[in-house]
């Protein structure tokens, strides 16, 4: 898949979860999955994406995008998450 190729190209870990369930309903599956990754404590940043994602520029790394967004922040260490607009 393009997502797996992108992750491999940039040295990122990719987790695909087909088996999650949530007692709170399917909407909560993504939050439960992200929470498990956060609790594992192995990553500085986590990028959650649905299966309908379209990566249009594979040469741009998420690391660069994060750093570009944080360089203009007055308190970059206080930022816990970044949100983007849909195209």
Buried (B, 14 or more C-beta within 10 A) or exposed (E): EEBEEBBEEBEBEEEEEEEEEEEEEEEBBBEBBBEEBEEEEEEEEBBEEEEEEEEEEEEEBBEEEBEEEEEEEEEEEEEEEEEEEEE
